Amino acid sequence: MPTWPLPECPDHRIPGPGDAGSFWEDRGDRRHCGVDLHAPAGSRVLAIVQGTVLRIGIQTDPHRVPYWNRTFYVLVKDQHGHIIRYAELGELSVGEGDHLEEGQCIGRVGAVIDPSRIDEGAPAYIRRLGAEGTCCMLHLEIYTAMPGSLDRYLGGNWFGCTPPAFLIDPTGLLRKAGGR
Ligand SMILES: [Zn+2]
């Protein structure tokens, strides 16, 4: 059985259709590529299933968007060839090429947004997150194969109504891991 990725968040809540942070949420000019699992900054993020770390990199950076903090992503290939993107992490504890056991700690949740730098020009969903003070989360995406061009991808969102190739809803896997 897959492992719930946030052991310090026992409610195991998955945002459903229409909820903020749900899969393919319509954010006006962009769509959400994954699900957001809110957790305090510093919470451990565990590998849901075993796999291999393909790549790590920067997910968000204030040099790109002013209200962002710097966070990181970890791209993991599982034994079925699915690609899992664990994103908006503040700290990483794995490196490229590492083999991950299920349940192994990948890193820690970061604070993706700095509320003090949100202004009227920010998208409505960002202003709402800032107002609610819910700026820390694990952003999780799953692809059935290595994604191709992510030219319309920015910070976990996709600019376009047709999803990027191979993107799927992570809810099924998260339910198997005990999510509700
Ligand atoms: Zn997200």
Backbone and ligand atoms as CSV (ligand in chain L), in Angstrom:
chain,resi,resn,atom,element,x,y,z
A,1,MET,N,N,0.848,-1.201,0.000
A,1,MET,CA,C,0.000,0.000,0.000
A,1,MET,C,C,0.883,1.250,0.000
A,2,PRO,N,N,0.572,2.214,-0.853
A,2,PRO,CA,C,1.399,3.419,-0.873
A,2,PRO,C,C,1.365,4.153,0.475
A,3,THR,N,N,2.377,4.967,0.686
A,3,THR,CA,C,2.521,5.716,1.940
A,3,THR,C,C,1.985,7.142,1.785
A,4,TRP,N,N,1.216,7.597,2.773
A,4,TRP,CA,C,0.768,8.994,2.782
A,4,TRP,C,C,2.002,9.892,2.920
A,5,PRO,N,N,2.133,10.916,2.068
A,5,PRO,CA,C,3.409,11.644,2.012
A,5,PRO,C,C,3.669,12.613,3.170
A,6,LEU,N,N,2.648,12.909,3.970
A,6,LEU,CA,C,2.818,13.922,5.022
A,6,LEU,C,C,2.478,13.313,6.388
A,7,PRO,N,N,3.446,12.654,7.024
A,7,PRO,CA,C,3.148,11.931,8.265
A,7,PRO,C,C,2.731,12.845,9.411
A,8,GLU,N,N,3.106,14.137,9.329
A,8,GLU,CA,C,2.734,15.049,10.421
A,8,GLU,C,C,1.356,15.665,10.214
A,9,CYS,N,N,0.661,15.272,9.129
A,9,CYS,CA,C,-0.674,15.813,8.849
A,9,CYS,C,C,-1.675,14.660,8.828
A,10,PRO,N,N,-2.200,14.324,9.992
A,10,PRO,CA,C,-3.011,13.103,10.098
A,10,PRO,C,C,-4.396,13.194,9.472
A,11,ASP,N,N,-4.842,14.384,9.048
A,11,ASP,CA,C,-6.213,14.442,8.501
A,11,ASP,C,C,-6.308,13.817,7.103
A,12,HIS,N,N,-5.175,13.698,6.403
A,12,HIS,CA,C,-5.129,13.004,5.108
A,12,HIS,C,C,-6.141,13.572,4.112
A,13,ARG,N,N,-6.325,14.871,4.125
A,13,ARG,CA,C,-7.336,15.467,3.268
A,13,ARG,C,C,-6.803,15.725,1.862
A,14,ILE,N,N,-7.584,15.298,0.865
A,14,ILE,CA,C,-7.261,15.569,-0.536
A,14,ILE,C,C,-8.297,16.570,-1.052
A,15,PRO,N,N,-7.877,17.705,-1.628
A,15,PRO,CA,C,-8.878,18.627,-2.168
A,15,PRO,C,C,-9.643,17.989,-3.326
A,16,GLY,N,N,-10.960,18.075,-3.278
A,16,GLY,CA,C,-11.800,17.454,-4.297
A,16,GLY,C,C,-12.246,18.469,-5.338
A,17,PRO,N,N,-13.042,18.015,-6.321
A,17,PRO,CA,C,-13.481,18.905,-7.402
A,17,PRO,C,C,-14.111,20.185,-6.849
A,18,GLY,N,N,-13.663,21.305,-7.364
A,18,GLY,CA,C,-14.191,22.595,-6.930
A,18,GLY,C,C,-13.438,23.213,-5.768
A,19,ASP,N,N,-12.669,22.389,-5.046
A,19,ASP,CA,C,-11.891,22.929,-3.921
A,19,ASP,C,C,-10.657,23.665,-4.432
A,20,ALA,N,N,-10.199,24.644,-3.637
A,20,ALA,CA,C,-8.912,25.276,-3.919
A,20,ALA,C,C,-7.822,24.213,-3.833
A,21,GLY,N,N,-6.929,24.237,-4.788
A,21,GLY,CA,C,-5.803,23.301,-4.762
A,21,GLY,C,C,-6.116,21.928,-5.318
A,22,SER,N,N,-7.319,21.773,-5.929
A,22,SER,CA,C,-7.662,20.477,-6.512
A,22,SER,C,C,-7.032,20.332,-7.895
A,23,PHE,N,N,-7.036,19.075,-8.372
A,23,PHE,CA,C,-6.435,18.789,-9.673
A,23,PHE,C,C,-7.191,19.500,-10.793
A,24,TRP,N,N,-6.438,20.139,-11.653
A,24,TRP,CA,C,-6.943,20.850,-12.837
A,24,TRP,C,C,-7.926,21.969,-12.459
A,25,GLU,N,N,-7.740,22.498,-11.256
A,25,GLU,CA,C,-8.535,23.652,-10.808
A,25,GLU,C,C,-8.388,24.794,-11.820
A,26,ASP,N,N,-9.509,25.391,-12.167
A,26,ASP,CA,C,-9.514,26.533,-13.088
A,26,ASP,C,C,-9.121,27.781,-12.311
A,27,ARG,N,N,-7.960,28.318,-12.607
A,27,ARG,CA,C,-7.463,29.504,-11.912
A,27,ARG,C,C,-7.508,30.730,-12.826
A,28,GLY,N,N,-8.484,30.748,-13.716
A,28,GLY,CA,C,-8.645,31.893,-14.616
A,28,GLY,C,C,-7.796,31.722,-15.854
A,29,ASP,N,N,-6.599,32.261,-15.823
A,29,ASP,CA,C,-5.723,32.167,-16.996
A,29,ASP,C,C,-4.856,30.913,-16.981
A,30,ARG,N,N,-5.012,30.075,-15.960
A,30,ARG,CA,C,-4.141,28.893,-15.834
A,30,ARG,C,C,-4.896,27.776,-15.108
A,31,ARG,N,N,-4.394,26.569,-15.266
A,31,ARG,CA,C,-4.988,25.407,-14.601
A,31,ARG,C,C,-3.941,24.752,-13.703
A,32,HIS,N,N,-4.430,24.145,-12.619
A,32,HIS,CA,C,-3.548,23.550,-11.624
A,32,HIS,C,C,-3.155,22.135,-12.043
A,33,CYS,N,N,-1.871,21.868,-12.134
A,33,CYS,CA,C,-1.390,20.583,-12.660
A,33,CYS,C,C,-1.378,19.451,-11.634
A,34,GLY,N,N,-1.649,19.757,-10.392
A,34,GLY,CA,C,-1.581,18.699,-9.384
A,34,GLY,C,C,-2.588,18.929,-8.291
A,35,VAL,N,N,-2.285,18.418,-7.110
A,35,VAL,CA,C,-3.094,18.731,-5.934
A,35,VAL,C,C,-2.170,19.362,-4.891
A,36,ASP,N,N,-2.768,20.221,-4.076
A,36,ASP,CA,C,-2.039,20.865,-2.988
A,36,ASP,C,C,-2.452,20.235,-1.671
A,37,LEU,N,N,-1.467,19.702,-0.969
A,37,LEU,CA,C,-1.707,19.120,0.361
A,37,LEU,C,C,-1.055,20.061,1.367
A,38,HIS,N,N,-1.886,20.803,2.089
A,38,HIS,CA,C,-1.363,21.814,3.002
A,38,HIS,C,C,-0.753,21.178,4.237
A,39,ALA,N,N,0.355,21.750,4.665
A,39,ALA,CA,C,1.074,21.253,5.840
A,39,ALA,C,C,1.980,22.377,6.323
A,40,PRO,N,N,2.272,22.421,7.599
A,40,PRO,CA,C,3.171,23.470,8.087
A,40,PRO,C,C,4.552,23.372,7.440
A,41,ALA,N,N,5.196,24.532,7.259
A,41,ALA,CA,C,6.564,24.534,6.744
A,41,ALA,C,C,7.429,23.679,7.657
A,42,GLY,N,N,8.288,22.893,7.048
A,42,GLY,CA,C,9.171,22.032,7.824
A,42,GLY,C,C,8.642,20.624,8.010
A,43,SER,N,N,7.369,20.391,7.638
A,43,SER,CA,C,6.822,19.030,7.735
A,43,SER,C,C,7.581,18.103,6.787
A,44,ARG,N,N,7.800,16.879,7.236
A,44,ARG,CA,C,8.503,15.918,6.382
A,44,ARG,C,C,7.636,15.482,5.209
A,45,VAL,N,N,8.288,15.293,4.058
A,45,VAL,CA,C,7.618,14.761,2.865
A,45,VAL,C,C,8.232,13.393,2.579
A,46,LEU,N,N,7.370,12.364,2.523
A,46,LEU,CA,C,7.852,10.994,2.318
A,46,LEU,C,C,7.533,10.512,0.907
A,47,ALA,N,N,8.365,9.612,0.400
A,47,ALA,CA,C,8.100,8.987,-0.895
A,47,ALA,C,C,6.829,8.138,-0.791
A,48,ILE,N,N,5.877,8.366,-1.666
A,48,ILE,CA,C,4.604,7.629,-1.641
A,48,ILE,C,C,4.833,6.177,-2.064
A,49,VAL,N,N,5.672,6.013,-3.043
A,49,VAL,CA,C,6.057,4.677,-3.518
A,49,VAL,C,C,7.568,4.688,-3.762
A,50,GLN,N,N,8.131,3.520,-3.980
A,50,GLN,CA,C,9.569,3.481,-4.254
A,50,GLN,C,C,9.863,4.004,-5.656
A,51,GLY,N,N,11.076,4.415,-5.879
A,51,GLY,CA,C,11.423,4.938,-7.191
A,51,GLY,C,C,12.863,5.423,-7.229
A,52,THR,N,N,13.159,6.150,-8.315
A,52,THR,CA,C,14.497,6.702,-8.513
A,52,THR,C,C,14.380,8.196,-8.783
A,53,VAL,N,N,15.224,8.981,-8.148
A,53,VAL,CA,C,15.203,10.425,-8.360
A,53,VAL,C,C,15.833,10.734,-9.718
A,54,LEU,N,N,15.015,11.263,-10.630
A,54,LEU,CA,C,15.519,11.611,-11.962
A,54,LEU,C,C,16.162,12.992,-11.962
A,55,ARG,N,N,15.505,13.905,-11.247
A,55,ARG,CA,C,15.960,15.290,-11.352
A,55,ARG,C,C,15.490,16.061,-10.119
A,56,ILE,N,N,16.293,17.021,-9.712
A,56,ILE,CA,C,15.826,17.995,-8.723
A,56,ILE,C,C,16.050,19.381,-9.321
A,57,GLY,N,N,15.272,20.344,-8.881
A,57,GLY,CA,C,15.427,21.679,-9.448
A,57,GLY,C,C,14.605,22.692,-8.682
A,58,ILE,N,N,14.622,23.912,-9.206
A,58,ILE,CA,C,13.907,25.015,-8.565
A,58,ILE,C,C,12.473,25.058,-9.090
A,59,GLN,N,N,11.505,25.009,-8.176
A,59,GLN,CA,C,10.091,25.079,-8.547
A,59,GLN,C,C,9.612,26.522,-8.633
A,60,THR,N,N,9.942,27.306,-7.619
A,60,THR,CA,C,9.520,28.713,-7.581
A,60,THR,C,C,10.690,29.554,-7.097
A,61,ASP,N,N,10.742,30.799,-7.590
A,61,ASP,CA,C,11.860,31.661,-7.230
A,61,ASP,C,C,11.395,33.112,-7.305
A,62,PRO,N,N,11.738,33.921,-6.307
A,62,PRO,CA,C,11.289,35.328,-6.319
A,62,PRO,C,C,11.834,36.136,-7.485
A,63,HIS,N,N,12.909,35.649,-8.127
A,63,HIS,CA,C,13.403,36.377,-9.305
A,63,HIS,C,C,12.456,36.215,-10.486
A,64,ARG,N,N,11.610,35.169,-10.434
A,64,ARG,CA,C,10.674,34.913,-11.533
A,64,ARG,C,C,9.327,35.580,-11.260
A,65,VAL,N,N,8.817,35.387,-10.039
A,65,VAL,CA,C,7.529,35.963,-9.635
A,65,VAL,C,C,7.738,36.541,-8.234
A,66,PRO,N,N,7.456,37.838,-8.041
A,66,PRO,CA,C,7.853,38.502,-6.790
A,66,PRO,C,C,7.267,37.892,-5.520
A,67,TYR,N,N,6.044,37.345,-5.576
A,67,TYR,CA,C,5.433,36.816,-4.345
A,67,TYR,C,C,5.857,35.380,-4.040
A,68,TRP,N,N,6.718,34.824,-4.875
A,68,TRP,CA,C,7.219,33.475,-4.611
A,68,TRP,C,C,8.422,33.508,-3.672
A,69,ASN,N,N,8.538,32.479,-2.858
A,69,ASN,CA,C,9.789,32.147,-2.202
A,69,ASN,C,C,10.484,31.082,-3.042
A,70,ARG,N,N,11.760,30.866,-2.740
A,70,ARG,CA,C,12.454,29.799,-3.464
A,70,ARG,C,C,12.034,28.440,-2.891
A,71,THR,N,N,11.513,27.590,-3.763
A,71,THR,CA,C,11.206,26.202,-3.378
A,71,THR,C,C,11.733,25.275,-4.472
A,72,PHE,N,N,11.728,24.001,-4.170
A,72,PHE,CA,C,12.353,23.011,-5.037
A,72,PHE,C,C,11.375,21.901,-5.422
A,73,TYR,N,N,11.730,21.184,-6.480
A,73,TYR,CA,C,10.961,19.992,-6.853
A,73,TYR,C,C,11.893,18.791,-6.936
A,74,VAL,N,N,11.282,17.622,-6.772
A,74,VAL,CA,C,11.992,16.349,-6.932
A,74,VAL,C,C,11.165,15.516,-7.901
A,75,LEU,N,N,11.778,15.106,-9.002
A,75,LEU,CA,C,11.097,14.297,-10.015
A,75,LEU,C,C,11.531,12.843,-9.811
A,76,VAL,N,N,10.548,11.976,-9.536
A,76,VAL,CA,C,10.843,10.580,-9.212
A,76,VAL,C,C,10.140,9.674,-10.214
A,77,LYS,N,N,10.879,8.680,-10.708
A,77,LYS,CA,C,10.283,7.660,-11.589
A,77,LYS,C,C,9.985,6.431,-10.754
A,78,ASP,N,N,8.733,5.973,-10.775
A,78,ASP,CA,C,8.403,4.794,-9.975
A,78,ASP,C,C,8.593,3.516,-10.795
A,79,GLN,N,N,8.284,2.385,-10.192
A,79,GLN,CA,C,8.592,1.103,-10.854
A,79,GLN,C,C,7.682,0.840,-12.049
A,80,HIS,N,N,6.597,1.596,-12.198
A,80,HIS,CA,C,5.704,1.439,-13.357
A,80,HIS,C,C,6.018,2.459,-14.451
A,81,GLY,N,N,7.037,3.278,-14.229
A,81,GLY,CA,C,7.386,4.301,-15.216
A,81,GLY,C,C,6.639,5.600,-15.034
A,82,HIS,N,N,5.793,5.668,-14.000
A,82,HIS,CA,C,5.108,6.932,-13.719
A,82,HIS,C,C,6.111,7.923,-13.132
A,83,ILE,N,N,5.880,9.192,-13.449
A,83,ILE,CA,C,6.759,10.254,-12.967
A,83,ILE,C,C,5.994,11.057,-11.925
A,84,ILE,N,N,6.529,11.133,-10.731
A,84,ILE,CA,C,5.895,11.883,-9.649
A,84,ILE,C,C,6.738,13.125,-9.374
A,85,ARG,N,N,6.052,14.261,-9.373
A,85,ARG,CA,C,6.746,15.514,-9.064
A,85,ARG,C,C,6.309,15.974,-7.679
A,86,TYR,N,N,7.230,15.901,-6.733
A,86,TYR,CA,C,7.019,16.420,-5.382
A,86,TYR,C,C,7.551,17.851,-5.406
A,87,ALA,N,N,6.682,18.831,-5.161
A,87,ALA,CA,C,7.127,20.210,-5.388
A,87,ALA,C,C,6.721,21.151,-4.253
A,88,GLU,N,N,7.384,22.289,-4.270
A,88,GLU,CA,C,7.217,23.366,-3.287
A,88,GLU,C,C,7.838,22.965,-1.947
A,89,LEU,N,N,8.950,22.236,-2.061
A,89,LEU,CA,C,9.712,21.827,-0.886
A,89,LEU,C,C,10.703,22.935,-0.522
A,90,GLY,N,N,10.884,23.135,0.778
A,90,GLY,CA,C,11.845,24.131,1.237
A,90,GLY,C,C,13.238,23.556,1.415
A,91,GLU,N,N,13.303,22.261,1.676
A,91,GLU,CA,C,14.586,21.583,1.892
A,91,GLU,C,C,14.506,20.220,1.232
A,92,LEU,N,N,15.637,19.763,0.714
A,92,LEU,CA,C,15.693,18.436,0.095
A,92,LEU,C,C,16.643,17.546,0.877
A,93,SER,N,N,16.320,16.267,0.950
A,93,SER,CA,C,17.249,15.338,1.598
A,93,SER,C,C,17.622,14.193,0.668
A,94,VAL,N,N,17.414,14.377,-0.637
A,94,VAL,CA,C,17.821,13.379,-1.629
A,94,VAL,C,C,18.538,14.086,-2.776
A,95,GLY,N,N,19.212,13.306,-3.600
A,95,GLY,CA,C,19.912,13.842,-4.758
A,95,GLY,C,C,19.563,13.063,-6.011
A,96,GLU,N,N,19.914,13.602,-7.166
A,96,GLU,CA,C,19.633,12.940,-8.435
A,96,GLU,C,C,20.319,11.574,-8.467
A,97,GLY,N,N,19.578,10.586,-8.950
A,97,GLY,CA,C,20.108,9.233,-9.045
A,97,GLY,C,C,19.848,8.380,-7.821
A,98,ASP,N,N,19.406,8.975,-6.738
A,98,ASP,CA,C,19.149,8.194,-5.521
A,98,ASP,C,C,17.997,7.225,-5.742
A,99,HIS,N,N,18.133,6.036,-5.188
A,99,HIS,CA,C,16.991,5.121,-5.116
A,99,HIS,C,C,16.204,5.448,-3.861
A,100,LEU,N,N,14.893,5.542,-3.985
A,100,LEU,CA,C,14.033,5.860,-2.844
A,100,LEU,C,C,13.230,4.643,-2.451
A,101,GLU,N,N,13.273,4.337,-1.183
A,101,GLU,CA,C,12.345,3.344,-0.646
A,101,GLU,C,C,11.017,4.044,-0.383
A,102,GLU,N,N,9.933,3.286,-0.463
A,102,GLU,CA,C,8.651,3.865,-0.064
A,102,GLU,C,C,8.751,4.328,1.388
A,103,GLY,N,N,8.251,5.540,1.639
A,103,GLY,CA,C,8.275,6.069,2.999
A,103,GLY,C,C,9.544,6.811,3.363
A,104,GLN,N,N,10.528,6.796,2.461
A,104,GLN,CA,C,11.774,7.519,2.732
A,104,GLN,C,C,11.529,9.025,2.686
A,105,CYS,N,N,12.224,9.759,3.554
A,105,CYS,CA,C,12.061,11.218,3.581
A,105,CYS,C,C,12.766,11.852,2.377
A,106,ILE,N,N,12.005,12.645,1.621
A,106,ILE,CA,C,12.532,13.328,0.434
A,106,ILE,C,C,13.008,14.729,0.783
A,107,GLY,N,N,12.322,15.350,1.730
A,107,GLY,CA,C,12.638,16.728,2.093
A,107,GLY,C,C,11.558,17.258,3.005
A,108,ARG,N,N,11.454,18.585,3.039
A,108,ARG,CA,C,10.486,19.216,3.938
A,108,ARG,C,C,9.672,20.272,3.197
A,109,VAL,N,N,8.436,20.421,3.641
A,109,VAL,CA,C,7.524,21.396,3.041
A,109,VAL,C,C,8.110,22.799,3.191
A,110,GLY,N,N,7.995,23.586,2.128
A,110,GLY,CA,C,8.452,24.968,2.174
A,110,GLY,C,C,7.272,25.927,2.217
A,111,ALA,N,N,7.601,27.208,2.275
A,111,ALA,CA,C,6.574,28.268,2.193
A,111,ALA,C,C,6.665,28.830,0.780
A,112,VAL,N,N,5.733,28.440,-0.074
A,112,VAL,CA,C,5.864,28.786,-1.495
A,112,VAL,C,C,5.582,30.262,-1.748
A,113,ILE,N,N,4.734,30.848,-0.907
A,113,ILE,CA,C,4.315,32.236,-1.128
A,113,ILE,C,C,4.739,33.094,0.052
A,114,ASP,N,N,5.169,34.316,-0.251
A,114,ASP,CA,C,5.438,35.310,0.790
A,114,ASP,C,C,4.283,36.306,0.792
A,115,PRO,N,N,3.368,36.230,1.789
A,115,PRO,CA,C,2.183,37.089,1.770
A,115,PRO,C,C,2.519,38.580,1.732
A,116,SER,N,N,3.681,38.955,2.268
A,116,SER,CA,C,4.022,40.386,2.306
A,116,SER,C,C,4.318,40.941,0.914
A,117,ARG,N,N,4.515,40.053,-0.062
A,117,ARG,CA,C,4.828,40.527,-1.418
A,117,ARG,C,C,3.682,40.290,-2.408
A,118,ILE,N,N,2.504,39.932,-1.876
A,118,ILE,CA,C,1.331,39.783,-2.748
A,118,ILE,C,C,0.686,41.153,-2.923
A,119,ASP,N,N,0.485,41.541,-4.176
A,119,ASP,CA,C,-0.198,42.815,-4.404
A,119,ASP,C,C,-1.430,42.593,-5.278
A,120,GLU,N,N,-2.073,43.679,-5.673
A,120,GLU,CA,C,-3.332,43.586,-6.434
A,120,GLU,C,C,-3.138,42.908,-7.793
A,121,GLY,N,N,-1.909,42.912,-8.283
A,121,GLY,CA,C,-1.655,42.290,-9.579
A,121,GLY,C,C,-1.567,40.777,-9.516
A,122,ALA,N,N,-1.531,40.209,-8.324
A,122,ALA,CA,C,-1.402,38.751,-8.188
A,122,ALA,C,C,-2.724,38.083,-8.559
A,123,PRO,N,N,-2.674,36.845,-9.078
A,123,PRO,CA,C,-3.919,36.136,-9.402
A,123,PRO,C,C,-4.799,35.966,-8.157
A,124,ALA,N,N,-6.094,35.859,-8.387
A,124,ALA,CA,C,-7.050,35.776,-7.277
A,124,ALA,C,C,-6.742,34.608,-6.341
A,125,TYR,N,N,-6.341,33.452,-6.904
A,125,TYR,CA,C,-6.105,32.299,-6.026
A,125,TYR,C,C,-4.903,32.543,-5.119
A,126,ILE,N,N,-3.942,33.325,-5.591
A,126,ILE,CA,C,-2.779,33.665,-4.758
A,126,ILE,C,C,-3.190,34.630,-3.648
A,127,ARG,N,N,-4.019,35.628,-4.003
A,127,ARG,CA,C,-4.462,36.585,-2.977
A,127,ARG,C,C,-5.276,35.869,-1.899
A,128,ARG,N,N,-6.062,34.867,-2.324
A,128,ARG,CA,C,-6.853,34.107,-1.343
A,128,ARG,C,C,-5.927,33.314,-0.405
A,129,LEU,N,N,-4.927,32.662,-0.973
A,129,LEU,CA,C,-3.985,31.902,-0.134
A,129,LEU,C,C,-3.280,32.827,0.850
A,130,GLY,N,N,-2.896,34.003,0.367
A,130,GLY,CA,C,-2.212,34.957,1.238
A,130,GLY,C,C,-3.116,35.422,2.365
A,131,ALA,N,N,-4.378,35.706,2.023
A,131,ALA,CA,C,-5.324,36.192,3.032
A,131,ALA,C,C,-5.602,35.113,4.077
A,132,GLU,N,N,-5.623,33.847,3.618
A,132,GLU,CA,C,-5.903,32.743,4.543
A,132,GLU,C,C,-4.645,32.313,5.303
A,133,GLY,N,N,-3.498,32.777,4.846
A,133,GLY,CA,C,-2.248,32.392,5.494
A,133,GLY,C,C,-1.863,30.947,5.246
A,134,THR,N,N,-2.408,30.367,4.175
A,134,THR,CA,C,-2.098,28.969,3.849
A,134,THR,C,C,-1.093,28.943,2.700
A,135,CYS,N,N,0.133,29.237,3.039
A,135,CYS,CA,C,1.173,29.408,2.020
A,135,CYS,C,C,2.170,28.254,1.990
A,136,CYS,N,N,1.918,27.217,2.752
A,136,CYS,CA,C,2.851,26.092,2.842
A,136,CYS,C,C,2.118,24.816,2.443
A,137,MET,N,N,2.692,24.081,1.510
A,137,MET,CA,C,2.006,22.887,1.006
A,137,MET,C,C,2.987,22.001,0.254
A,138,LEU,N,N,2.569,20.740,0.090
A,138,LEU,CA,C,3.202,19.862,-0.883
A,138,LEU,C,C,2.353,19.941,-2.140
A,139,HIS,N,N,2.958,20.302,-3.251
A,139,HIS,CA,C,2.274,20.301,-4.549
A,139,HIS,C,C,2.719,19.025,-5.260
A,140,LEU,N,N,1.745,18.187,-5.612
A,140,LEU,CA,C,2.055,16.861,-6.151
A,140,LEU,C,C,1.465,16.686,-7.545
A,141,GLU,N,N,2.306,16.260,-8.491
A,141,GLU,CA,C,1.848,15.983,-9.865
A,141,GLU,C,C,2.260,14.569,-10.237
A,142,ILE,N,N,1.464,13.950,-11.116
A,142,ILE,CA,C,1.831,12.626,-11.631
A,142,ILE,C,C,1.635,12.589,-13.150
A,143,TYR,N,N,2.601,11.987,-13.812
A,143,TYR,CA,C,2.559,11.760,-15.265
A,143,TYR,C,C,2.737,10.264,-15.498
A,144,THR,N,N,2.056,9.750,-16.523
A,144,THR,CA,C,2.194,8.322,-16.811
A,144,THR,C,C,3.480,8.005,-17.567
A,145,ALA,N,N,4.145,9.029,-18.057
A,145,ALA,CA,C,5.437,8.875,-18.730
A,145,ALA,C,C,6.141,10.224,-18.620
A,146,MET,N,N,7.400,10.246,-18.995
A,146,MET,CA,C,8.176,11.485,-18.869
A,146,MET,C,C,7.490,12.609,-19.640
A,147,PRO,N,N,7.147,13.719,-18.950
A,147,PRO,CA,C,6.486,14.809,-19.664
A,147,PRO,C,C,7.396,15.392,-20.741
A,148,GLY,N,N,6.786,15.827,-21.824
A,148,GLY,CA,C,7.547,16.451,-22.905
A,148,GLY,C,C,7.756,17.928,-22.589
A,149,SER,N,N,7.439,18.757,-23.565
A,149,SER,CA,C,7.661,20.189,-23.399
A,149,SER,C,C,6.767,20.748,-22.299
A,150,LEU,N,N,7.372,21.451,-21.383
A,150,LEU,CA,C,6.605,22.120,-20.325
A,150,LEU,C,C,6.702,23.631,-20.526
A,151,ASP,N,N,6.623,24.035,-21.786
A,151,ASP,CA,C,6.792,25.461,-22.099
A,151,ASP,C,C,5.653,26.320,-21.580
A,152,ARG,N,N,4.515,25.697,-21.336
A,152,ARG,CA,C,3.393,26.475,-20.793
A,152,ARG,C,C,3.180,26.203,-19.310
A,153,TYR,N,N,4.214,25.648,-18.671
A,153,TYR,CA,C,4.165,25.305,-17.246
A,153,TYR,C,C,4.852,26.401,-16.444
A,154,LEU,N,N,4.224,26.809,-15.348
A,154,LEU,CA,C,4.862,27.777,-14.459
A,154,LEU,C,C,4.379,27.520,-13.036
A,155,GLY,N,N,5.315,27.148,-12.162
A,155,GLY,CA,C,5.022,27.032,-10.736
A,155,GLY,C,C,3.848,26.127,-10.409
A,156,GLY,N,N,3.715,25.011,-11.112
A,156,GLY,CA,C,2.644,24.057,-10.794
A,156,GLY,C,C,1.370,24.284,-11.577
A,157,ASN,N,N,1.371,25.273,-12.453
A,157,ASN,CA,C,0.185,25.579,-13.262
A,157,ASN,C,C,0.514,25.464,-14.745
A,158,TRP,N,N,-0.561,25.333,-15.546
A,158,TRP,CA,C,-0.418,25.186,-16.988
A,158,TRP,C,C,-1.272,26.232,-17.674
A,159,PHE,N,N,-0.655,26.966,-18.572
A,159,PHE,CA,C,-1.387,27.995,-19.309
A,159,PHE,C,C,-1.969,27.380,-20.577
A,160,GLY,N,N,-3.203,26.922,-20.490
A,160,GLY,CA,C,-3.873,26.284,-21.620
A,160,GLY,C,C,-4.942,25.352,-21.095
A,161,CYS,N,N,-5.947,25.068,-21.921
A,161,CYS,CA,C,-7.069,24.231,-21.487
A,161,CYS,C,C,-6.834,22.756,-21.755
A,162,THR,N,N,-5.859,22.436,-22.614
A,162,THR,CA,C,-5.520,21.039,-22.880
A,162,THR,C,C,-4.335,20.672,-21.998
A,163,PRO,N,N,-4.488,19.676,-21.154
A,163,PRO,CA,C,-3.401,19.353,-20.212
A,163,PRO,C,C,-2.113,18.949,-20.933
A,164,PRO,N,N,-0.979,19.114,-20.258
A,164,PRO,CA,C,0.265,18.607,-20.838
A,164,PRO,C,C,0.187,17.085,-20.987
A,165,ALA,N,N,0.928,16.558,-21.954
A,165,ALA,CA,C,0.909,15.119,-22.226
A,165,ALA,C,C,1.233,14.329,-20.970
A,166,PHE,N,N,0.510,13.248,-20.786
A,166,PHE,CA,C,0.754,12.244,-19.738
A,166,PHE,C,C,0.338,12.664,-18.336
A,167,LEU,N,N,-0.149,13.896,-18.170
A,167,LEU,CA,C,-0.549,14.344,-16.830
A,167,LEU,C,C,-1.815,13.610,-16.388
A,168,ILE,N,N,-1.815,13.094,-15.162
A,168,ILE,CA,C,-3.016,12.443,-14.608
A,168,ILE,C,C,-3.317,13.012,-13.215
A,169,ASP,N,N,-4.517,12.722,-12.762
A,169,ASP,CA,C,-4.973,13.167,-11.443
A,169,ASP,C,C,-4.309,12.302,-10.361
A,170,PRO,N,N,-3.583,12.901,-9.414
A,170,PRO,CA,C,-2.932,12.101,-8.361
A,170,PRO,C,C,-3.893,11.568,-7.296
A,171,THR,N,N,-5.162,11.948,-7.386
A,171,THR,CA,C,-6.097,11.579,-6.315
A,171,THR,C,C,-6.187,10.072,-6.109
A,172,GLY,N,N,-6.190,9.293,-7.194
A,172,GLY,CA,C,-6.305,7.838,-7.065
A,172,GLY,C,C,-5.176,7.256,-6.235
A,173,LEU,N,N,-3.956,7.660,-6.520
A,173,LEU,CA,C,-2.803,7.156,-5.770
A,173,LEU,C,C,-2.880,7.612,-4.313
A,174,LEU,N,N,-3.278,8.861,-4.117
A,174,LEU,CA,C,-3.349,9.376,-2.742
A,174,LEU,C,C,-4.431,8.673,-1.924
A,175,ARG,N,N,-5.526,8.278,-2.596
A,175,ARG,CA,C,-6.578,7.528,-1.883
A,175,ARG,C,C,-6.032,6.172,-1.434
A,176,LYS,N,N,-5.257,5.530,-2.331
A,176,LYS,CA,C,-4.671,4.231,-1.964
A,176,LYS,C,C,-3.707,4.390,-0.777
A,177,ALA,N,N,-3.171,5.617,-0.639
A,177,ALA,CA,C,-2.245,5.894,0.478
A,177,ALA,C,C,-2.998,6.335,1.731
A,178,GLY,N,N,-4.314,6.258,1.699
A,178,GLY,CA,C,-5.087,6.601,2.897
A,178,GLY,C,C,-5.685,7.984,2.877
A,179,GLY,N,N,-5.566,8.675,1.735
A,179,GLY,CA,C,-6.159,10.011,1.636
A,179,GLY,C,C,-7.674,9.956,1.529
A,180,ARG,N,N,-8.303,11.046,1.938
A,180,ARG,CA,C,-9.757,11.111,1.912
A,180,ARG,C,C,-10.210,12.402,1.250
L,1,ZN,ZN,ZN,-0.212,23.447,-6.396
